[in-house]
Amino acid sequence: MVTARGRRRRSESGHALIFALMALLMVSVAGALLAGGLLLHLRAARHEAEGIRLTALADAAVAASLAELAASPFSRGLAEREFGGGSIASDIDRPEPGRAVLVVRAVYRGGTRRVRAEVRLTAAGPRVTAWRPLPPGAGR
């Protein structure tokens, strides 16, 4: 025979089980939200690091192209080459005597950064007079 006291104990233990399951569910949801937020933060940090790497590679391509111009004022640019975990290349045009236009390209992990630099050719060496990033795939 089941007494009133026995029913109360089963009822109390049932409530405790439901409470424990609800607490476990809330902790699991909180953990999932935290993990999702951290994943988004990690992706943003990785994207930022890749952008910084692309900028550094583009700057290296400009510097290498300026060195080519200093060594030979008739240089046509850099052939594509592996550099810093990515690749760099450049084209050098001369729209008029004493002036050159560099268009450099840096590629890293599928991302591309293009930069256009205008250069004045002086007796002391090439001098950058203007610099601007170009959208990927943009012409000169």
N, C-alpha and C positions, 0 to 999 in steps of 0.2 A: 504494500500500500504506500502511495506517495503522499507525504505530508506537505503541509503548506510551507514548512521550512525548506524542504527539498526543492519545491518549485521555485522558491525565491533564489536559492543558490544557483540553479540552472539559468534562471532569468538574468541574474547579476553577471554570471560568467558569459552569457550570450552578449550582454551589453558591453562587457569588457573586450570581447573579441571584435565586435563591430568598431569600437573606439580605436583599438590597436590597428585594425585594417585601414581605417580612415587616416590615422596618423601616418601610417606607412605610405599610403597613396599621396598624401600632401608632401612628404619628404621626397618621394620619387619625382613628383611634378617639379618641385623646387630644384632638385638636382638636374633635371632635364632642361629647365629654363637657364640655369647657370651654365651648363655645358654648351647650350646653343649660343648664349651671349659670348662666351669665351671663343667659340669657333668663329663667330662673326668678327670679333676683335683680331683674331689670328689671321684671318683672310685679309682684313684691311691692312694689317702690318706687313704681310707678305707682299701685297700689291704696292704699298709705299716703298718697300725695299727694292722691288723690281724697277720702279720708276726712278729711284735714286741711281741704281746701277745703269739704267739706260742713259740718264743724264751724264753720268761719269764717262760712259763709253762714247757718247757724242762729243763731249769735251776733248776726250783723247783723240778722236778722229780729227777734230779741228786742229789740235796741237800738232798731230803728225802731218796733216796737210800743210800747215804753216812751215814746218821743218822741210818738207819737200820743196815748197816755194823758195825758201831761203837757200836751199842747196842748188835748185835749178828753177829759174823763173819761167821755164817752159814746161814745167811739170803739168800733166793732165789730171792728176789726182791719185788716189790710192785704190789699187785693186782690192776687192773684198778679201779680208783676211780674218782669221780667228784672233781674238784679243779679249782678255779678261773674262773668259767664260761665255763670250758672245762673239759677234763679228762687227767689223767696222769697214766702211768704204767711203770714198768721196769722189766728186767730180769738180774740176776746176775749169772755169770759163774765164776768158778775158774779153769783156765787152769793149774795152778801150785801153790804150797804152797806160801803164802805171796803175792799173786797177785789175783786180781779180774777184771773182765770186765763187765761193766754196759752197757746195751743197753736200753735206755729210749725212751718212745713214749709220745708225747703230741698231743692232738686233740682239735681243736677249730674251730667251724663253718665250719666243713667239711674239714678243712686243717689239715695236719699232719706234725709233725716235729720229726725226730728221731735223736738221738745222741748216740755216742759210747764213753765211757770214760774208760780208763785203770787206775787201782787203785793199789797202793802198800799198803799192810796191814802192819802197823808198830805197835809197842807197844804204841805209842802216838795216834794211830787212823789211819783211812784210809787217804791216800794222793793221789790226782789225779795226774797222771804223763803224761797223754795224753788225748786229747779231740778232737772229730771231728764230724761234722754233717754227717748224712747218707741220701741218697736219700730216698724218701718215698717208702716203700715196700722193701727196701734193707734188705738183711740178715745180719748176724753178720759178 
